[in-house]
Amino acid sequence: MDKKPFVTKEQLEEIVKQYPTPFHLYDERGIRENARRLREAFSWNKGFKEYFAVKATPNPYILQILKECGCGTDCSSATELMLSDGVGFSGREIMFSSNNTPAGEFKLADSLGAIINLDDITHIESVERELGGIPEVISCRYNPGGLFAISNEIMDNPGDAKYGMTTEQLFQAFRILQEKGAKEFGIHAFLASNTVTNDYYPVLAKILFEVAVRLREETGIPVSFINLSGGIGIAYRPDQEPNDIAAIGEGVKKAYEEVLVPAGMGDVAIYTELGRFMLGPYGCLVSTAIHEKHTYKEYIGLDACAVDLMRPAMYGAYHHITVMGKEDAPWDRKYDVTGSLCENNDKFAVDRMLPEIRIGDLLVIHDTGAHGFAMGYNYNGKLKSAELLLKEDGTVQLIRRAETPRDYFATLDGCGMMEKYL
Ligand SMILES: *Cc1c(COP(=O)(O)O)cnc(C)c1O
């Protein structure tokens, strides 16, 4: 598949007159159309709701768009709860799927009316201690252990993951929660990440549906929602076939009709907590080539670096690059495309075939809408970039300004030595 940016060279040349590179740019139209496709794919399920994983793109303007698309939020920390609250999410629009949860966070989640999803059986006590009881609505995170495979292909290793409860603990947790007054129950699991296959959700759903049926048989507890969490991936590479969300919705429906409906559980709501799938392709990192270097290899240096996008440095992840205006030139140069950190893994691409790049060229690094800006940090004293929104009407809105040295020094409260920068 040919990967094309959602923005043209002419649009970018206008944008950079006002907002210097590097910046992350988001595509409102793409976000809305994709959210609509997801909703349609699960429209067969009456209670369906997507809880957007805030950690993927923690920007209130993005959350606002998703709210208008009918999504809730999935939070893993106090500040993500605050972001949700600030945007106006409340009650059952918020899922709190934390782990190793710091003290006080269950209380904050409960004060907003969020659904609490327990990562561990010992968290029952933590919740009781903080809230003085168990909320009426509660969810438990399941980890069946072992390897997670789809038709013999190993997708991930839940047995090695820190998340969730064993099967035994899950059943025991539900019994305890019921005794302590919980009235409505849900099951959650996240067993594989960034899956590029239409089978992940259907296979996961079948596992969870079967657990739900067993749970009702053995404990009498009827779960009212099943949360398939995140894990639907995107095609970062041009040769990958993107997931077909309609086919995924159909696959889950088939498992639902095979397992839940015959068990008389045809009213269970399906929840999702997608992050990457909701935003990944609808954001890009826009950067300018500022240096070229010819040593043992050919290097192009950008004004962005790994603090703007950590995935290549952290996971060796592939992010497609378009040199704007040179799409049709021969891709006959082999480059390492680098940032300016004093870390040799600060490379957006290694041995990448690209058109010849000149200083001043604008580069679009694709698929940075999720886990892009969000993973940013300040190593080497680098400042975090701006976030811009390309709106449906073609205008651009600054939705987070770039950091300044003052932001970087702001936590040195009262430090006289830095006063002239504060
Ligand atoms: C990270 C995360 C998600 C989102 O994962 P994606 O791969 O971005 O879809 C959802 N739920 C939980 C609990 C997570 O930790």
The ligand as a MOL file (V3000), in Angstrom:
LIG
                    3D

  0  0  0     0  0            999 V3000
M  V30 BEGIN CTAB
M  V30 COUNTS 15 15 0 0 0
M  V30 BEGIN ATOM
M  V30 1 C -2.2150 0.8590 26.5760 0
M  V30 2 C -3.5530 0.3920 26.9780 0
M  V30 3 C -4.6250 0.4380 26.0720 0
M  V30 4 C -4.4770 0.9040 24.6550 0
M  V30 5 O -3.6440 0.0870 23.9260 0
M  V30 6 P -3.4800 0.3110 22.3380 0
M  V30 7 O -2.4850 -0.7300 21.9600 0
M  V30 8 O -3.0100 1.6980 22.1490 0
M  V30 9 O -4.8000 0.0860 21.7290 0
M  V30 10 C -5.8590 0.0370 26.5280 0
M  V30 11 N -6.0580 -0.4030 27.7860 0
M  V30 12 C -5.0450 -0.4720 28.6810 0
M  V30 13 C -5.3370 -0.9380 30.0510 0
M  V30 14 C -3.7640 -0.0920 28.3090 0
M  V30 15 O -2.7670 -0.1640 29.1920 0
M  V30 END ATOM
M  V30 BEGIN BOND
M  V30 1 1 1 2
M  V30 2 1 2 3
M  V30 3 2 2 14
M  V30 4 1 3 4
M  V30 5 2 3 10
M  V30 6 1 4 5
M  V30 7 1 5 6
M  V30 8 2 6 7
M  V30 9 1 6 8
M  V30 10 1 6 9
M  V30 11 1 10 11
M  V30 12 2 11 12
M  V30 13 1 12 13
M  V30 14 1 12 14
M  V30 15 1 14 15
M  V30 END BOND
M  V30 END CTAB
M  END
